[in-house]
């Protein structure tokens, strides 16, 4: 098995840029996906295949991946972006799905 | 639109059993692999199990292998999770999830989720 490591928390003021990292040895070989989860709600996919944004997700959400680190960037953070964010990847077979521990984004 | 509705959660004593259900709509059910993902209170997400469209393949996380059984009834567009020998650490919200768009994911992620059903294991 493998692990994905995220910082437990990130805090930013409204309008600033938030960056959430995800580290793992599998990332140079596999895609990373990012989910947003608001309290009491199911996760929502906000970035797929490292840097693609699903329809309906605001343009301020972007993703990148280089080497063993992937980054979710939220530009011009809004109060409604306050949530938990999880990175996720899978091994080469696609069978073993692993989530990062999650990062709580606080909008000050 | 994809809709997933879980049910069957509840309070069970340690060592007990429970079966969760997920009714799906809005897509051709037997064309897609289905998954269960859980989240313990205040904790992160954990993939639990997956099943292929025709039930040919079933996969389990190490933490549940041998105790949980995933199944599906394509005629009823329903997914199930039979949980036996339940432990306190199985307490979680259980989500039904899938990759519904091949342009977004290749069964290695989840673009559609249900609202979840809560399972509590306590004496």
Contacts between the chains, C-beta under 8 A, distances in Angstrom:
chain1	res1	chain2	res2	distance
A	1	B	62	7.5
A	30	B	108	7.4
A	31	B	108	6.8
A	31	B	109	7.5
A	33	B	105	7.0
A	33	B	108	7.9
A	33	B	109	4.2
A	35	B	45	7.5
A	37	B	45	7.9
A	41	B	115	8.0
A	42	B	95	6.0
A	42	B	113	4.1
A	42	B	114	6.6
A	42	B	115	5.6
A	42	B	116	6.0
A	43	B	45	6.6
A	43	B	95	7.7
A	43	B	110	7.6
A	43	B	113	5.8
A	44	B	113	7.6
A	45	B	104	7.3
A	45	B	109	7.0
A	45	B	110	6.9
A	45	B	111	4.9
A	48	B	104	4.8
A	48	B	105	6.0
A	48	B	109	6.4
A	48	B	111	7.2
A	49	B	104	7.5
A	49	B	105	7.6
A	52	B	104	7.5
A	54	B	104	6.3
A	54	B	111	6.7
A	86	B	44	6.4
A	86	B	45	5.6
A	88	B	45	7.5
A	88	B	109	6.1
A	89	B	108	7.6
A	90	B	108	3.9
A	90	B	109	7.3
A	94	B	106	6.3
A	94	B	107	5.6
A	94	B	108	4.2
A	95	B	50	7.3
A	95	B	59	5.1
A	96	B	47	7.9
A	97	B	35	7.8
A	97	B	47	4.1
A	97	B	50	7.9
A	97	B	108	6.7
A	97	B	109	7.4
A	98	B	47	7.3
A	99	B	44	5.8
A	99	B	45	4.3
A	99	B	46	6.8
A	99	B	47	7.1
A	100	B	44	7.3
A	101	B	44	5.0
A	102	B	44	4.4
A	102	B	45	7.4
